[in-house]
Amino acid sequence: MEEDISQVNFVVQKVRTSRYVYEYKNVWDPVNKRSKPLYRIPVGKVIGDKIVLNDEYLQKRPNLKQGDIVLAGTKAVLASRLTQSIQDLFEFKEFLGNIVWVDDIDHFAMFYRKLGAQIKAAEDGLDINLCDMRLRVMQRTPGPQPLEDTKPCSFYFDIATENNILALSCQLHAKGLHNELIEILIPGGEAVRAVLLKDPANNQIILKKQNYVR
């Protein structure tokens, strides 16, 4: 296989009481407008909290060794992806947001710090800076808050990344940031995969590729 190993996907499948790992790749079917399997090969077995690679798989992937594929939550991912910082994986390109009022400003800041944000104290709260994103966070006080929108916001990001969306999801899980894969409609009516997170104020953070390649 000549494909760059950093770009492949892995899935953990449970069979009775055992869990097995497979490498797979999907391609986009323009006729049916959905992804379809290109290939799927066995990788190894989950034993305890580790993935033990098959000898046959190691022969197909001579650049890999035991320990190079690890568990990130319930998913399998290359260990090298977990050593990268969030900002190494993607760069925020666009942002739509506003002032956010929160009950626990420290807990809120911890969430964005895991995303790699720079956080500075401000006179009336915190300034959060993550690439091109700037967000003002204010400590909630009794009564109505000035300029407050009582409904949670949706923060949409176009991201520039060489990694696929599943790899990004795994990397976020490994940092303790729960997320899920969703599909959203882009101009033209095509459904594409994206990553959905929710911050401690229940605001939605939706990440999709800037120039989408499924």
C-alpha positions as CSV (number, residue, x, y, z in Angstrom):
1,M,0.0,0.0,0.0
2,E,1.5,3.3,-1.1
3,E,-1.0,5.5,0.7
4,D,0.3,7.9,3.4
5,I,-0.5,6.1,6.7
6,S,-1.2,9.4,8.3
7,Q,-4.3,9.8,6.2
8,V,-6.0,6.4,6.8
9,N,-9.0,5.7,9.1
10,F,-9.4,3.1,11.8
11,V,-12.5,1.6,13.3
12,V,-13.1,-0.5,16.5
13,Q,-15.7,-3.2,16.1
14,K,-17.0,-5.4,18.9
15,V,-17.7,-9.0,18.1
16,R,-19.3,-10.8,21.1
17,T,-16.9,-10.0,24.0
18,S,-13.9,-9.1,21.9
19,R,-13.0,-5.8,20.1
20,Y,-11.1,-5.8,16.8
21,V,-9.5,-2.9,14.9
22,Y,-9.8,-2.4,11.1
23,E,-8.2,0.0,8.7
24,Y,-10.6,1.4,6.1
25,K,-11.1,4.1,3.5
26,N,-14.3,5.5,2.1
27,V,-14.7,7.4,-1.1
28,W,-17.4,9.8,-2.2
29,D,-20.1,8.4,-4.6
30,P,-21.3,11.3,-6.7
31,V,-24.2,9.4,-8.1
32,N,-25.7,8.3,-4.7
33,K,-24.3,11.4,-2.9
34,R,-22.9,9.4,0.0
35,S,-19.6,7.7,1.0
36,K,-19.0,4.1,0.1
37,P,-16.2,1.7,1.2
38,L,-13.1,1.4,-0.9
39,Y,-11.3,-1.1,1.3
40,R,-11.3,-2.6,4.8
41,I,-8.5,-4.7,6.3
42,P,-7.9,-6.2,9.7
43,V,-5.4,-4.4,11.9
44,G,-5.4,-6.2,15.3
45,K,-7.3,-6.7,18.5
46,V,-7.9,-4.6,21.6
47,I,-6.5,-6.3,24.7
48,G,-7.0,-4.4,27.9
49,D,-6.4,-0.7,27.0
50,K,-4.0,-1.5,24.2
51,I,-4.2,-2.4,20.5
52,V,-2.1,-5.4,19.5
53,L,-1.3,-5.3,15.8
54,N,-1.5,-8.5,13.6
55,D,1.7,-9.7,12.0
56,E,0.0,-9.6,8.6
57,Y,-0.9,-6.0,9.1
58,L,2.7,-5.1,10.2
59,Q,3.9,-6.7,7.0
60,K,1.6,-4.5,4.9
61,R,2.6,-1.4,6.9
62,P,6.3,-1.9,7.5
63,N,6.7,1.7,8.8
64,L,4.4,0.8,11.8
65,K,5.3,-1.0,15.0
66,Q,3.4,-2.2,18.1
67,G,2.2,0.8,20.0
68,D,1.8,3.1,17.0
69,I,-2.0,2.7,16.9
70,V,-3.7,3.4,20.3
71,L,-7.1,3.9,21.8
72,A,-8.5,7.4,22.1
73,G,-11.7,6.9,24.1
74,T,-13.6,4.2,22.1
75,K,-11.8,5.0,18.9
76,A,-8.5,3.8,17.4
77,V,-6.0,6.4,16.1
78,L,-2.3,6.8,15.2
79,A,-0.3,7.7,18.3
80,S,1.5,10.4,16.4
81,R,-1.7,12.3,16.0
82,L,-2.1,12.5,19.7
83,T,1.2,14.2,20.2
84,Q,0.2,17.1,17.9
85,S,-1.2,20.2,19.4
86,I,-4.7,21.3,18.3
87,Q,-3.3,24.2,16.3
88,D,-0.9,21.8,14.5
89,L,-3.9,19.9,13.3
90,F,-6.1,22.8,12.1
91,E,-6.3,26.5,11.7
92,F,-9.6,28.4,12.3
93,K,-10.4,30.5,9.2
94,E,-13.8,32.1,10.0
95,F,-15.7,32.8,13.1
96,L,-19.2,34.1,14.0
97,G,-19.7,34.8,17.7
98,N,-20.5,37.3,20.4
99,I,-20.1,38.0,24.1
100,V,-20.7,35.0,26.3
101,W,-21.9,35.1,29.9
102,V,-21.1,32.1,32.0
103,D,-21.6,30.9,35.6
104,D,-18.2,29.4,36.0
105,I,-15.6,31.4,34.1
106,D,-12.7,29.1,35.1
107,H,-14.4,26.0,33.8
108,F,-15.2,27.7,30.6
109,A,-11.6,28.9,30.2
110,M,-10.3,25.3,30.8
111,F,-12.4,24.0,27.9
112,Y,-11.0,26.5,25.4
113,R,-7.5,26.1,26.8
114,K,-7.7,22.4,25.8
115,L,-8.4,23.7,22.3
116,G,-5.1,25.6,22.4
117,A,-6.5,29.0,23.0
118,Q,-4.6,31.9,24.5
119,I,-6.5,33.4,27.5
120,K,-5.9,36.7,29.0
121,A,-7.5,38.5,32.0
122,A,-9.7,41.5,31.0
123,E,-11.1,44.1,33.2
124,D,-14.6,42.6,33.1
125,G,-13.8,39.0,32.3
126,L,-11.5,37.0,29.9
127,D,-10.4,37.4,26.4
128,I,-10.1,34.1,24.5
129,N,-7.9,34.1,21.4
130,L,-7.7,30.9,19.3
131,C,-6.1,31.6,15.9
132,D,-8.4,34.2,14.3
133,M,-11.1,33.7,16.9
134,R,-11.6,36.3,19.6
135,L,-14.2,35.8,22.3
136,R,-15.1,37.9,25.3
137,V,-16.2,35.8,28.3
138,M,-18.0,37.5,31.2
139,Q,-18.9,36.2,34.7
140,R,-22.6,36.0,35.2
141,T,-24.1,38.1,38.0
142,P,-27.6,38.1,39.5
143,G,-30.3,39.6,37.1
144,P,-30.2,40.2,33.4
145,Q,-26.8,40.6,31.8
146,P,-26.0,43.6,29.5
147,L,-26.1,42.6,25.8
148,E,-26.9,39.0,26.7
149,D,-28.5,36.7,24.2
150,T,-30.2,34.1,26.4
151,K,-30.1,31.4,23.7
152,P,-26.9,29.3,23.2
153,C,-24.9,30.4,20.1
154,S,-23.5,28.3,17.3
155,F,-19.9,29.0,16.4
156,Y,-19.1,27.8,12.9
157,F,-15.5,27.3,11.8
158,D,-14.0,26.5,8.4
159,I,-10.8,24.7,9.1
160,A,-7.7,24.2,7.0
161,T,-6.3,20.7,7.7
162,E,-4.5,17.9,6.0
163,N,-6.1,15.4,8.4
164,N,-9.6,14.0,7.9
165,I,-12.5,14.8,10.1
166,L,-12.5,11.5,11.9
167,A,-8.8,12.0,12.9
168,L,-9.7,15.4,14.2
169,S,-12.5,14.0,16.3
170,C,-10.2,11.3,17.8
171,Q,-7.6,14.0,18.6
172,L,-10.2,16.1,20.4
173,H,-11.5,13.0,22.4
174,A,-7.9,12.3,23.5
175,K,-7.8,15.8,25.0
176,G,-11.0,15.1,27.0
177,L,-13.2,17.1,24.6
178,H,-16.3,15.1,23.9
179,N,-17.6,15.5,20.4
180,E,-19.6,13.8,17.8
181,L,-19.5,13.5,14.0
182,I,-22.4,15.0,12.2
183,E,-23.5,15.9,8.7
184,I,-24.3,19.4,7.6
185,L,-25.4,20.9,4.3
186,I,-23.1,23.2,2.4
187,P,-24.0,25.5,-0.5
188,G,-25.1,23.3,-3.4
189,G,-27.0,21.0,-1.1
190,E,-24.2,18.5,-0.5
191,A,-24.1,16.8,3.0
192,V,-20.6,16.8,4.5
193,R,-19.1,15.5,7.7
194,A,-18.3,17.9,10.5
195,V,-17.3,17.7,14.2
196,L,-19.7,19.1,16.8
197,L,-18.6,20.1,20.3
198,K,-20.5,21.9,23.0
199,D,-18.7,24.3,25.4
200,P,-19.7,24.6,29.1
201,A,-22.2,27.3,28.2
202,N,-23.9,24.9,25.8
203,N,-22.7,26.9,22.7
204,Q,-22.2,24.7,19.7
205,I,-18.8,24.6,18.0
206,I,-19.0,23.1,14.5
207,L,-15.8,22.3,12.6
208,K,-15.7,21.5,8.9
209,K,-13.0,21.5,6.2
210,Q,-12.6,24.8,4.4
211,N,-12.1,23.0,1.0
212,Y,-14.0,19.9,1.8
213,V,-12.6,16.5,0.8
214,R,-14.6,13.7,2.2
